């Protein structure tokens, strides 16, 4: 049972529900192939039916962890940090990213954008979801837009989302893993007809790494 004192620290971003942390190779998007330390924060109510980390949804099953401990472990492995979830913007990222910045880290976030943007970010990967759309403030700040393609209707959604980001934002279409064999030919065809888009693959799954 979380005490009121601990809950207050979580609400303030001094502690965060930490699901897992690990050093690996970024498998997706612009920075694929880059060694990075991943911090996965628990808590997400977006509820994508195809989510491959549903165990991240309930923050109550992930221990509130002091950001000092998180930062110490992270910088021991890498200065490139990826904060993901769950949905990390469920929580205030100001203190965590500030502490990482003090250590000279390059900080990336993977987010649906469904909540207010907090924290300091060197790279924002926006992966919007139909069921809980991003806040308007994040669109012009996104460095890459990554739309997951589960069915053919997602292409229309991708184009709608692309209209909202800046002209410098890199556009990616990524097949949902369980449906990749069916959707990949459609993605390839779409990108060839619309070359402003690029294909993103979950290369870490092909390489059998976390």
Secondary structure, DSSP 8 states (H G I E B T S, - for coil): ---HHHHHHHHTTSEEEEEEEEEEE--SSTTTT-EEEEEEE----S--TT-S-GGGS-GGGS-EEEHHHHHHHHHTT-SEEEEESS-GGGS--HHHHHHHHHTT-EEEEEE---S---S--SEEEE--BTTB---HHHHTT-SEEEEEESSTTHHHHHHHHHTTS-TTSEEEEEE-GGGHHHHHHHHHHHHHHSTTEEEE--HHHHHT--
